[in-house]
């Protein structure tokens, strides 16, 4: 029983983390000129592709411990770069998207 609860909580936390990552990527895409629906759709597609790449160990790690993923073997599924963008603007759009979707931004 307890292990089922722990597993359920871990799955819920993973799903919430994924949703936050999707909203972060969507915020970046919106600032880069995507409309909101296209940004969310593209960010979800990236997340699904990244999830599969992680499951198939098609990732690039930082360090010997292989704990921190820094990219994917297929670079077309990397999250959009925020280089050159205003971080405050990204954060504001991210918080707005999280609020619209009813998910925690933390």
N, C-alpha and C positions, 0 to 999 in steps of 0.2 A: 504494500500500500504506500508506504513512505517513498519508496523508489519511484513509483508511478507519479507521485506528486512532484518529486524533484525533477523527473524527466519532463513532465508537463510544464513546469516553471522554466526550465532551461529552453524548451522549445518556444515558449512564449517570449522569453527574453531575446532569443535569436530572431524571431519574427519582428519584434519591435526594433531591434538594431537594424535589421534589413530595411524596414520602413523608413527609419531615420536616414539611412544611407541613400535611399531612393529620393527622399525629399531634398537632401543636400545636393545630389547630382542634378535633380530637376531645377533647383534654384540656380545653379551655375549655368545650366542650359538656357534658362529664361533670360538671364542677364546677357548671355551670348546671342540672344535674338529669337529663340524658339518661342512659340506660343505655349501657354500653360499646359494644354492638353497634349501637345506633341512632346513637350519636355517630360511630362510625367510618364507618358507611354515609352519614350526612348529610355528613360532612367530605369523603368521596370524591366525592359528588355535587357539592358546591361546587367542589372542585378541577377536576372535568371541565368544569363550566360556566365556570369562570374561564379554563381553558386555551382553550376555544373562544372566549371573549370576547377574549382576548389575540390569538389567531389572526385574529380579525375586526376588530381594532383598536377594540373597544368598551370602552375603558378611559379612566380619568381619570389624567392625569399630574401630577406635581409639578414645577414649573420648566419652563423653555423647552427643555431638552435632551431631554425626553420619555424619560428613563431610569428614573424611579422611579414605578411605578404606585401610586397611593394609593386607587384605587377603581375601580368598574365602572359603566358607564352604567345597568345593571340592578342596583340596590343590593341586591336580594334574593340576589345571589350573592357579596356581600362576606363575608369571613371573619368569624366571630363576634367581637364586641367583648369585650375583657377588662376593660373599664372597671368599676371597683368590685370587681374580684376580686383575690384575694391572688396576686401573681406567684410567690411561692415555692411555693404550692399548685399553680399551673399548671405550673411547671417540674418539680415532683416527679411529677405525673401524666404529663407529656410524656415524661420519661425512662423511666418505667415502661412506657408504651405502646411506645416505641421498642424497649426491651429485649424486650418480648413479641413484637414483630413482627420482631425480629432485624435492625433497621436502626440505622445510626449516628445518634446524636443531635447530632453536631457538624456 
